[in-house]
Amino acid sequence: MNRDSLGKHLGVGLAIALVLYLVAYQWIEHRRHVNGPWHVHFQTDASGQPSLSVSHQKLSLSNITFVFSDQRLTQTNVAATIVFETPITNVPFGKVVFLDTTFLPGTVTFELFGHEIELLPRTLVVNLREIPWRSDATFRLTEKDKPKRP
C-alpha cells in the first residue's frame, strides 16, 4: 500500500467518524431539550404569604399552585419566575435539594418551609406522597402536612 492510499483511507475514516459524531451529538441534544423545562413562579402577596405556581407547556400543565398558609416572609410582593433548563439552585425562598436537567423537563425537588415538593414528568410528589398531575390545582400546605422524618 502506498503512502497516498493510506492517507486517503485515514482521511475518509476520519471524515465519516466526524460526520457520525456531529449527527449523533445534534440528535442527543435535540432529545435533551425537545420537551422543554419546568416553569416555576415564586411569589409573595402583600402580607408576605409565599406561594409557588408550576407550569409545563409540553405536558399541558398550568396553574398548579402551592400556598404555604402558615408562613409569612418579610419580603412582600415578590414575583420571580425560574425556568429550570440549566442547573439553577438559587430560588427566592426555600431551596432546591435535587435537580436533574439532563433530559428536560427533568426532576426538580424543593424543600420549602419543611415541605418537600418534587416535580417529575410522570407525577407530582408532595410531602412524600404521589399525586397525579392536574392543571388548575391548588395545594394549601400547613404545619400538619409536613412529612414525618425519622
C-alpha positions in Angstrom: 0.0 0.0 0.0 1.5 3.3 -0.9 1.6 6.5 1.2 -1.2 8.3 -0.7 -3.6 5.4 -0.3 -3.0 5.2 3.5 -3.6 8.9 3.9 -6.7 8.8 1.8 -8.1 5.9 3.8 -7.4 7.6 7.1 -8.9 10.9 5.9 -12.1 9.1 4.7 -12.4 7.3 8.0 -11.8 10.5 10.0 -14.5 12.3 7.9 -17.0 9.5 8.4 -16.3 9.5 12.1 -16.7 13.3 12.3 -20.0 13.3 10.4 -21.4 10.5 12.6 -20.3 12.3 15.8 -21.9 15.6 14.7 -25.2 13.8 13.7 -25.3 11.8 17.0 -24.5 14.9 19.0 -27.2 17.0 17.4 -29.8 14.2 17.8 -29.0 13.7 21.5 -29.1 17.5 22.1 -32.5 17.6 20.4 -33.8 14.8 22.6 -32.5 16.5 25.7 -34.4 19.7 25.0 -37.4 18.7 23.0 -39.8 18.5 26.0 -38.9 21.9 27.5 -38.2 22.9 31.1 -40.4 23.4 34.2 -41.5 27.0 34.8 -41.9 27.8 38.5 -43.3 31.1 39.6 -42.3 32.2 43.2 -44.4 34.9 44.7 -45.5 36.6 48.0 -48.6 38.6 48.5 -49.0 42.0 50.3 -49.0 40.2 53.7 -45.8 38.2 52.8 -47.6 34.8 52.4 -45.4 32.7 50.0 -46.8 30.6 47.1 -45.5 28.9 44.1 -47.0 28.1 40.8 -45.8 25.3 38.4 -46.4 25.0 34.7 -45.1 23.0 31.8 -46.2 23.7 28.2 -45.4 20.3 26.6 -47.1 18.3 29.4 -50.1 20.7 29.2 -49.8 21.6 32.9 -50.6 25.1 34.1 -51.6 26.9 37.2 -50.6 24.3 39.8 -50.3 26.4 42.9 -48.8 25.7 46.3 -49.8 28.1 49.1 -47.9 28.0 52.4 -50.7 29.1 54.7 -48.7 29.1 58.0 -45.8 31.1 56.6 -45.1 34.9 56.3 -41.9 36.4 54.8 -40.6 39.8 55.4 -40.4 40.5 51.7 -43.8 41.3 50.3 -45.0 41.4 46.7 -42.1 39.3 45.4 -42.6 37.8 41.9 -40.0 35.7 40.1 -40.2 33.0 37.5 -37.4 30.5 37.3 -37.1 28.3 34.2 -35.3 25.1 35.1 -33.5 24.4 31.8 -30.0 24.6 33.3 -28.7 23.8 36.8 -30.2 26.7 38.9 -30.2 26.4 42.7 -30.9 29.9 43.8 -34.6 30.4 44.3 -36.4 33.4 46.0 -37.4 31.2 49.0 -36.7 27.7 50.2 -34.0 25.6 48.5 -33.5 23.2 45.6 -32.4 19.9 47.1 -32.2 17.9 43.9 -32.1 19.0 40.3 -31.6 16.8 37.2 -31.9 18.7 33.9 -30.1 16.2 31.7 -33.2 15.4 29.7 -35.9 18.0 30.1 -38.1 18.6 31.9 -36.1 16.5 34.3 -36.6 16.4 38.1 -36.7 19.3 40.5 -37.1 18.8 44.2 -37.7 21.7 46.6 -37.6 22.0 50.3 -39.9 24.9 51.2 -40.7 25.6 54.9 -40.3 22.0 55.8 -42.4 20.7 52.9 -41.0 18.7 50.1 -42.3 19.2 46.5 -40.9 17.1 43.7 -41.7 17.8 40.1 -41.4 14.7 37.9 -42.8 14.3 34.3 -44.9 11.3 35.3 -46.2 12.5 38.7 -46.1 15.2 41.4 -44.8 14.3 44.8 -45.9 16.5 47.7 -44.6 15.7 51.2 -43.5 12.1 50.1 -47.0 11.3 48.6 -47.5 10.8 44.8 -50.3 12.9 43.4 -51.4 12.7 39.7 -50.8 15.9 37.7 -53.9 18.1 37.3 -53.9 21.6 35.9 -55.5 24.4 38.0 -55.0 22.5 41.2 -54.3 24.4 44.5 -52.5 22.8 47.4 -52.7 24.6 50.8 -49.8 23.3 52.9 -49.8 23.8 56.6 -47.6 22.7 59.5 -49.6 19.4 60.0 -48.9 18.5 56.3 -45.1 18.3 56.8 -43.6 14.9 56.2 -42.7 12.8 59.3 -38.9 12.2 59.2 -37.3 9.5 61.2 
